[in-house]
Amino acid sequence: MIDLRLLREDPDLIRRSQRVRGESEAVVDELAAADTAHRSALQRYEALRAEQKQLGKQVSKASGDEKQQLLARTKELSMEVKAAETAATTKAEALRTAQAAVPNIVEEGVPTGGEDDFVVLREVGERTDPQPCRDHLELGTALGAIDMERGAKTSGSRFYYLTGVGALLQFGMLQLAIQQALETGFTPMVPPVLVRPEAMEGTGFLGEHAEEVYYLERDDMYLVGTSEVPLASYHSNEILDLEQPRRYAAWSSCFRREAGSYGKDTQGIIRVHQFDKVEMFSYCRPEEAAAEHLRLLDFEEAMLSKMDIPYRVIDVAGGDLGTSAARKYDCEAWVPSQQRYRELTSTSNCTTFQARRLSVRYRDENGKPQTAATLNGTLATTRWLVAILENHQQPDGSVLVPKALQPFVGREVLEPTA
């Protein structure tokens, strides 16, 4: 959630952010009204409590009619204090609700607009145009790497099995990602994939993304769509030493309902309900967040370069940012069968938005607790197999294995089995 001090000092900054996102500015006015109402209710409660304490001292010193009058006032005041406390609590809840409705403030320079209004920062590698061009599902099926039919039989649509070399490719890709993470100072983790509501809410996934999340009502738990959630919650309600950024890299399975995606990417493994991913996550001081964001992007590009696939980097427009992100860069790989780029990685700077909700802090040079910044980024995920198979396919249906993955897969070429 955003800092209320910023709301009081510069509400127009938040309004400008809403315009960049293409969202209503009314939520800013609603938050300001809720903040004023809460502060007023709190001041009344504190004033009555102060009067109550002062009255208690006077009663102990009074006698006779004066004491009786003071006792009568004490009884009245007690009821007023309880009512004021209830009002302050109610206004505090309303304020929190209004605060949760305002997304993070976008960084200066974020493109205005929606999904198609991104800015291309650079293109890396030469786009491939294999002839004949088979899509990843045709290739994966022939190689004995992907089995969608049995995935659907077992679990329904948008589920699959990775088999044989398909499993080896994924294992190798994710192990390589963990290896790179270790070399660049990340602590590897295997986090829980079931989390409590406060962890999901703290990262901002129970707002506009709520329909994407699997919820286990009986247990009041959520299956995570990204290990960003348990990583953000890892240091909740803690004060950290952030002389240097704290970096974690988590390997986990991820689950998404893909609500609203009916008819989109129904073939293959581009848009599925379950996949594996290695996710980077950083805690740092707010003034270091922009530089840390670029470092995470560098780490993503280093991994993509090892896959030897053409890709581009885009600066995502404000209307396509998630609730928690102040800025997001995507790396999109060239997919020959679609003649277009498709997202493979995202890295987001969430500034202090998540940490304020989760109460993750550090001490400044004066020893005073301050809210930390959080950032996240994809280092490798199942969807990468799409780009690997299609960009490295050969005319005979075989697929060259990127050199970096050959030690994990145990071969240089994947040959069709059917």
DRENVOKE-636053 format. One record per residue (C-alpha): x, y, z; residue in three letters. Coordinates in steps of 0.02 Angstrom, whole numbers, plus 50000, padded with zeros to 5 digits. Example, Ala and Ser with C-alpha at 12.3 -4.5 7.8 and 13.67 -1.06 7.14 Angstrom:
# DRENVOKE-636053
506154977550390ALA;506844994750357SER;
***
This chain:
# DRENVOKE-636053
500005000050000MET;500555017849972ILE;501295029350105ASP;499935040450180LEU;501195054250207ARG;501405055450020LEU;499515056450000LEU;499475071350119ARG;500985080050044GLU;500725077049858ASP;499035069549810PRO;499265075549631ASP;500735063549611LEU;499565049049649ILE;498255056049530ARG;499545057049391ARG;500015039049426SER;498205033849410GLN;498095042649242ARG;499645033349179VAL;498815017149232ARG;497195022349148GLY;496265020349312GLU;495065031249410SER;495725045949509GLU;494195044849622ALA;495065032049732VAL;496315045549781VAL;494925057049841ASP;494095042549931GLU;495725038350018LEU;496015056550067ALA;494255057450140ALA;494515041150235ALA;496185047550302ASP;495395063750362THR;493945054550444ALA;495105042450531HIS;496255056050597ARG;494755065850661SER;494035050650748ALA;495715046150822LEU;495985063850886GLN;494285063750970ARG;494655047051052TYR;496365052651114GLU;495625069151180ALA;494285059851277LEU;495555047351344ARG;496635061851403ALA;495135069751488GLU;494715053051568GLN;496455051351641LYS;496435069251705GLN;494725066651782LEU;495335051251872GLY;496665061651958LYS;495385074852009GLN;494195061852082VAL;495535055252199SER;495785072652272LYS;493955078352280ALA;492645075752414SER;490805078852447GLY;489685085752308ASP;491175089552197GLU;491705071452202LYS;489945065552160GLN;489885077252011GLN;491575071051952LEU;491025052951971LEU;489465056451869ALA;490525064351733ARG;491715049551741THR;490295037751704LYS;489705048251556GLU;491475050051493LEU;491775031351501SER;490325028651380MET;490975042551266GLU;492715034951264VAL;492035017851217LYS;490995025451077ALA;492475035651015ALA;493605020351019GLU;492335010450917THR;492205024850793ALA;494095026150778ALA;494225007350747THR;492865007950615THR;493695022750528LYS;495375013650535ALA;494624998650446GLU;493835010050316ALA;495515018650291LEU;496395002050265ARG;495094996850138THR;495275013350044ALA;497175012150052GLN;497144994449982ALA;496125000649833ALA;497525012149773VAL;498885003349670PRO;500725007349683ASN;501335023949615ILE;502155021449446VAL;503945027049418GLU;504315042649318GLU;504495038149134GLY;503345022949132VAL;502395022848965PRO;500585028248972THR;499275016348903GLY;498774998148903GLY;499424981148853GLU;499954986348678ASP;500765002948727ASP;502424995948789PHE;504085003248732VAL;505374991648654VAL;507054995048737LEU;508094982948632ARG;508054967348524GLU;509384954048548VAL;509794940548421GLY;509144937248246GLU;507364931148226ARG;507284913348161THR;506154907448020ASP;506344888448009PRO;505664879547857GLN;504614869647882PRO;504064878048044CYS;503304866548173ARG;502564873348333ASP;503204867848503HIS;501784855648532LEU;502074846448369GLU;503944846048405LEU;503724841148587GLY;502504827148545THR;503654819948410ALA;505154820848528LEU;504214811948668GLY;504434827748772ALA;502654834148798ILE;501074823948824ASP;499524835048825MET;498294820948792GLU;498684811348950ARG;498814827649048GLY;497024831548999ALA;496474813749038LYS;497194814849212THR;496854832949261SER;495844841649126GLY;496234855148999SER;497834865449012ARG;498744851549105PHE;500164841349030TYR;501564829249064TYR;503384833349026LEU;504154816648982THR;505884810348939GLY;506924824048860VAL;505574836848901GLY;505804833549086ALA;507694833849065LEU;507624850548975LEU;506604858249116GLN;507684850749253PHE;509244857149165GLY;508544874549133MET;508004876849314LEU;509624869649384GLN;510594881449273LEU;509554895849340ALA;509924890849521ILE;511774889049475GLN;511804906749404GLN;510854913349555ALA;512174906049672LEU;513564913849569GLU;512744931049581THR;512454931049768GLY;510694924049787PHE;510184912149926THR;509284897049850PRO;507614892049925MET;506194879649906VAL;504704888949979PRO;502964882950028PRO;501684884349889VAL;500174885150006LEU;500044901750097VAL;498884910650217ARG;497744924750158PRO;498834938250238GLU;500324932750131ALA;499294933349972MET;498504949950018GLU;500174957250070GLY;500894954849897THR;499364962249811GLY;498664946549730PHE;496934947149809LEU;496414962549713GLY;496284962449524GLU;497144945249516HIS;495994936449640ALA;495124926549501GLU;496794919249449GLU;497134911449618VAL;496674894049677TYR;495854894749849TYR;495644880149968LEU;494114885450066GLU;494184871250192ARG;495934876050245ASP;495834894850211ASP;497434893550109MET;497964898849934TYR;499034890049804LEU;500334902549743VAL;500434908049563GLY;502244913349593THR;503484910749734SER;503554929749745GLU;502174927449875VAL;503074916450002PRO;504704925849971LEU;503884942550009ALA;503104935250166SER;504734927150223TYR;505294942550320HIS;503574949350366SER;503534958650532ASN;505434959150538GLU;506764972650541ILE;508184967950423LEU;509984973050404ASP;509994980350228LEU;511764986950215GLU;511734976050059GLN;510184969749967PRO;509534952750021ARG;509274941649870ARG;508364925049863TYR;508034913049718ALA;506614900649743ALA;506194885049643TRP;504364880549655SER;502844874349564SER;501584888049525CYS;499704887149499PHE;498554898649402ARG;496714896849360ARG;496914906549197GLU;495194913949225ALA;494624924449079GLY;495834916248957SER;494514905548870TYR;495054902648691GLY;496804909848716LYS;498334898748688ASP;497324882848707THR;498654872548620GLN;500274867948705GLY;501094874348863ILE;501064893248843ILE;499554896248957ARG;499344882049082VAL;498704879149259HIS;500324872249332GLN;502144875649292PHE;503844876649376ASP;504874892349398LYS;506434899549476VAL;505994916749545GLU;507204930149605MET;506704941449749PHE;507634956149826SER;507434966649982TYR;508374983049980CYS;508305001150035ARG;507075011549932PRO;508415022749859GLU;509295007349789GLU;507744999549711ALA;507885006849535ALA;509695000849517ALA;509244983849590GLU;507854982549462HIS;509094984349320LEU;510214971349400ARG;508794958749403LEU;508474962449219LEU;510314959349183ASP;510214942549272PHE;508694937749167GLU;509564942449005GLU;511114932649056ALA;510024917049072MET;509144920248907LEU;510804922148819SER;511274904648877LYS;509724897848788MET;510324905848625ASP;508594912248578ILE;508124929248503PRO;507174940548622TYR;506714958548655ARG;506574968948814VAL;505054979948839ILE;504594993548963ASP;502804988849011VAL;501475002549002ALA;500605008649158GLY;498935000749116GLY;499744983549106ASP;500634984549273LEU;500054974049418GLY;499384982249575THR;501054981149667SER;502234986049526ALA;502925003549503ALA;503834997949346ARG;504014981649252LYS;505194975649116TYR;504754960149015ASP;505904949348910CYS;504944941948765GLU;505624927648658ALA;505334925948472TRP;504114911748436VAL;504304906948251PRO;502654897448234SER;501704913048290GLN;502854925648207GLN;502794936048364ARG;503674938848530TYR;502954930748687ARG;503364934748868GLU;504644923548952LEU;505184934149101THR;504554948849201SER;505454959149332THR;504504971549440SER;505034985249558ASN;503704985449694CYS;504574999449793THR;503874999749971THR;502114994249922PHE;502214976049976GLN;503394978650122ALA;502234991650199ARG;500814978950197ARG;501934965150266LEU;502884976350389SER;504624972750322VAL;505814986250383ARG;507634991150406TYR;508495004250513ARG;509135020250435ASP;510755029150482GLU;509875036150636ASN;509275019150692GLY;507465023150648LYS;506425009250567PRO;505975012650386GLN;504975002550258THR;506034991850141ALA;505824990049953ALA;505474973349867THR;505804967549689LEU;505524951449594ASN;506014943449430GLY;505874927049334THR;507504917749306LEU;506794902649214ALA;505104894349191THR;504234880249098THR;503654891948959ARG;505464893848903TRP;505324876448825LEU;504184884048693VAL;505554895848632ALA;506944883048650ILE;506064869848546LEU;505444881448409GLU;507014891848385ASN;508184876848384HIS;507144865448273GLN;507934857548119GLN;507114853147951PRO;507034834647997ASP;506064838048158GLY;507554836248273SER;508004850148397VAL;509744856348442LEU;510044857548630VAL;510784874248684PRO;512594871548734LYS;512274877248913ALA;510954863748935LEU;511904849448854GLN;512754843649017PRO;511044842249099PHE;510154833848953VAL;511604822548905GLY;511514825248717ARG;511764838548584GLU;510244834348477VAL;508494828548521LEU;507854816048391GLU;506014812448353PRO;505374796248427THR;503784795848325ALA;
***
